[in-house]
């Protein structure tokens, strides 16, 4: 019985690592994508495009059964918190602070996710998980390889970036886990999540357009579709399947390995040159992930 439980949890950990690898593709693609398409259209388009393959996948797997409105409510809440509000505050932070600073501070999501799992899901506290999350966050700061700046009005952007990390961390653990527990399949959850996120951003778009004018191109739509497939479709499905098998507090630090994979992709595909500080951060993130991944 113990061996079977260990295999199930290990499978969940491996799925979470795979999810991080696909999420990192979306992060890497986003960098060149925003040169061709505005951020608001990018967010709305990504979550709208993913609905089509989700419906097809759900019909083929016959995994679209309706479990009840409570589960739908949790999935909708996760979509609004993560895709709409998280996306909005991330854009606002990008406007007010340097990109490297915003990316680093929003990478505190694993720490907030772990804390939310302990506080709201009643999962058992573990020092190993806490140390793992702290290693991931510290590694994320080092991986940027540049000095943080908080002068003048940039502190507002910094606060917004931390708020983004909080929203992402909470949404990916608490409402997602509760929706899974209530019987919602990963496919149905992601379908509701995507629709809620796209609808929420569409409602906010008239207020955001003065700051983010509409700007699109064929290259932008191609990159957007790639991000939707890897990040919003495959990555999120793998994460939801992982949540079915392992505690959310255990998986939350592993979410931080997204930064590790994004770092590798940037070096390999974008030809970026890492500094010693960035390499040290990579080691910390890898150590944090291994701490909760190994028996």
C-alpha positions in Angstrom: 0.0 0.0 0.0 2.8 2.4 0.9 4.7 1.5 -2.3 1.5 2.2 -4.4 1.0 5.6 -2.7 4.7 6.5 -3.3 4.3 5.6 -7.0 1.2 7.8 -7.3 2.8 10.8 -5.7 6.0 10.4 -7.7 3.8 10.3 -10.9 2.2 13.5 -9.8 5.6 15.1 -9.2 6.8 14.1 -12.7 3.6 15.5 -14.3 4.2 18.8 -12.4 7.8 18.9 -13.7 6.5 18.3 -17.3 3.9 21.0 -16.8 6.6 23.4 -15.8 8.6 22.5 -18.9 5.6 23.4 -21.2 4.7 26.5 -19.2 8.3 27.7 -19.8 7.8 27.4 -23.5 5.0 29.9 -23.2 7.2 32.2 -21.2 10.0 32.0 -23.8 7.6 32.5 -26.7 6.0 35.5 -25.0 9.2 37.5 -25.3 9.2 37.7 -29.1 5.4 37.6 -29.3 4.9 40.9 -27.6 6.9 42.5 -30.4 4.2 41.6 -32.9 1.0 41.6 -30.8 -0.2 43.8 -27.9 -0.4 42.2 -24.4 -4.2 42.5 -24.0 -4.9 40.8 -27.4 -2.2 38.2 -26.5 -3.9 37.2 -23.2 -7.5 37.2 -24.6 -6.4 35.3 -27.8 -4.4 32.7 -25.9 -7.2 31.7 -23.6 -9.7 31.9 -26.5 -7.7 29.8 -28.9 -7.1 27.0 -26.3 -10.9 26.4 -26.0 -11.0 24.7 -29.5 -8.5 21.9 -28.8 -10.0 21.5 -25.3 -13.5 20.8 -26.6 -12.1 18.3 -29.2 -9.9 16.6 -26.5 -12.9 16.4 -24.1 -15.2 14.9 -26.7 -12.5 12.3 -27.7 -11.8 11.3 -24.1 -15.4 11.6 -23.0 -14.2 13.7 -20.1 -16.7 16.5 -20.1 -19.3 15.2 -17.6 -20.9 17.9 -15.4 -20.1 17.4 -11.7 -22.1 20.3 -10.2 -22.1 24.0 -9.9 -19.7 24.1 -7.0 -16.9 22.7 -9.0 -17.7 25.0 -11.9 -17.6 27.9 -9.5 -14.1 27.0 -8.2 -12.8 26.7 -11.8 -14.3 30.1 -12.8 -12.8 31.7 -9.7 -9.4 30.2 -10.6 -9.7 31.6 -14.2 -10.6 35.1 -13.0 -7.8 35.2 -10.4 -5.1 33.7 -12.5 -5.8 34.6 -16.1 -7.7 37.9 -15.7 -6.5 39.5 -12.5 -3.0 37.9 -12.5 -2.6 38.9 -16.2 -3.8 42.4 -15.6 -1.5 43.1 -12.6 1.4 41.5 -14.5 0.8 44.0 -17.4 0.5 46.9 -15.0 3.7 45.8 -13.3 5.5 45.6 -16.6 4.4 49.2 -17.3 5.9 50.5 -14.1 9.0 48.4 -13.5 11.7 46.7 -15.5 10.8 43.4 -17.1 13.5 41.5 -15.2 12.2 42.9 -11.9 8.6 42.0 -12.7 9.5 38.5 -13.7 11.5 37.9 -10.6 9.0 39.2 -8.1 6.1 37.4 -9.8 8.1 34.2 -9.4 7.3 34.2 -5.7 4.1 32.2 -6.8 5.5 28.9 -5.5 5.9 30.3 -2.0 2.4 31.8 -1.9 0.9 28.6 -3.4 2.5 26.5 -0.7 1.3 28.8 2.1 -2.2 28.8 0.6 -2.3 25.0 0.5 -1.3 24.9 4.2 -3.8 27.6 5.2 -6.9 26.8 3.1 -6.5 23.1 2.2 -5.5 21.9 5.6 -2.4 20.0 4.2 0.3 19.0 6.7 3.2 21.4 7.2 6.6 20.2 6.1 9.9 22.0 6.6 11.3 20.3 3.5 8.6 21.9 1.4 9.1 25.3 3.0 12.9 25.1 2.4 12.2 24.0 -1.2 9.9 26.9 -1.9 12.5 29.4 -0.4 15.2 27.9 -2.6 13.1 28.3 -5.7 12.3 31.9 -4.9 15.9 32.7 -4.0 17.0 31.0 -7.2 14.5 33.0 -9.3 16.0 36.3 -8.0 19.6 35.2 -8.8 18.6 33.8 -12.2 17.8 37.3 -13.4 21.4 38.3 -12.9 20.7 42.0 -12.5 20.3 44.4 -9.6 16.8 45.0 -8.4 15.6 48.7 -8.4 12.9 50.1 -6.2 13.4 53.8 -6.6 10.8 56.5 -7.4 7.6 55.1 -8.8 9.0 51.6 -9.5 8.0 50.4 -6.1 4.4 50.4 -7.3 5.3 48.1 -10.1 7.2 45.9 -7.6 4.1 45.6 -5.4 2.0 44.7 -8.4 4.5 42.0 -9.4 4.4 40.5 -5.9 0.6 40.7 -6.0 0.8 38.8 -9.4 2.8 36.1 -7.8 0.3 35.9 -4.9 -2.6 35.5 -7.3 -0.9 32.9 -9.5 0.2 30.9 -6.5 -3.2 30.8 -4.9 -5.2 30.2 -8.1 -3.0 27.2 -9.1 -3.4 25.5 -5.7 -6.5 26.3 -3.8 -9.4 26.7 -6.3 -7.8 24.2 -8.7 -7.4 21.5 -6.0 -11.0 22.2 -4.7 -12.4 21.9 -8.2 -10.6 18.6 -8.7 -11.8 17.3 -5.3 -15.4 18.3 -6.2 -15.2 16.0 -9.2 -14.4 18.3 -12.1 -12.2 16.7 -14.7 -9.0 18.4 -15.7 -10.4 19.0 -19.2 -13.7 20.5 -18.0 -11.8 22.6 -15.4 -9.4 24.0 -18.0 -12.3 24.7 -20.3 -14.1 26.8 -17.7 -10.8 28.3 -16.6 -10.0 29.5 -20.1 -13.4 30.8 -20.8 -13.5 32.7 -17.5 -10.1 34.2 -18.0 -10.8 35.3 -21.6 -14.2 36.8 -20.7 -12.8 38.6 -17.7 -10.0 40.2 -19.8 -12.4 41.1 -22.5 -14.6 43.0 -20.0 -11.5 44.9 -18.8 -10.1 45.5 -22.3 -11.9 48.9 -22.9 -10.2 50.3 -19.8 -6.8 48.9 -20.8 -6.7 49.9 -24.5 -5.5 53.4 -23.9 -2.3 51.9 -22.3 -2.1 49.0 -24.7 -3.4 49.9 -28.2 -4.4 47.1 -30.5 -1.4 45.8 -32.5 -1.4 42.4 -34.3 0.5 40.6 -37.1 0.6 37.2 -38.6 3.8 36.4 -36.7 2.1 37.5 -33.5 -0.8 35.1 -34.0 1.5 32.2 -34.8 3.5 32.8 -31.6 0.2 33.3 -29.7 -1.0 29.9 -31.0 2.2 28.2 -29.9 1.9 29.7 -26.5 -1.7 28.6 -26.2 -0.9 25.0 -27.2 2.2 24.5 -25.0 1.3 26.8 -22.0 -2.5 27.0 -21.8 -3.4 23.6 -23.1 -0.6 20.9 -22.5 1.0 22.6 -19.5 -2.2 23.3 -17.6 -3.6 19.8 -18.3 -0.4 18.2 -17.0 -0.6 20.4 -13.9 -4.2 19.5 -13.2 -3.5 15.8 -13.6 -0.7 16.2 -11.1 -3.0 17.9 -8.6 -5.2 14.8 -8.7 -2.3 12.6 -7.6 -0.2 14.7 -5.1 -0.8 17.4 -2.4 -0.9 20.9 -3.7 1.7 22.0 -1.1 4.1 19.4 -2.4 3.7 20.5 -6.1 3.8 24.3 -5.4 7.6 24.5 -5.2 8.0 22.4 -8.3 6.0 25.1 -10.2 9.1 27.2 -9.7 11.1 25.0 -12.1 9.3 26.9 -14.8 12.0 29.5 -14.4 14.7 26.8 -14.7 13.3 25.6 -18.0 12.7 29.1 -19.3 16.4 29.8 -18.5 17.5 26.8 -20.5 15.2 27.6 -23.4 16.5 31.2 -23.5 20.1 30.0 -23.6 19.5 27.4 -26.3 16.9 29.1 -28.6 17.3 32.8 -27.9 21.1 32.6 -27.6 21.2 34.5 -24.3 24.4 34.3 -22.3 24.0 33.4 -18.6 26.0 35.1 -15.9 27.6 33.3 -13.0 24.9 34.7 -10.7 22.2 33.3 -13.1 23.9 29.9 -13.1 23.9 30.0 -9.2 20.2 30.7 -9.3 19.6 27.8 -11.6 21.4 25.5 -9.1 19.2 26.8 -6.3 16.0 26.2 -8.2 17.1 22.7 -9.2 18.0 22.0 -5.6 14.6 23.1 -4.4 12.8 20.9 -6.9 15.0 17.9 -6.1 14.3 18.4 -2.4 10.6 17.6 -2.8 11.0 15.3 -5.8 13.3 12.7 -4.3 12.0 10.2 -1.7 
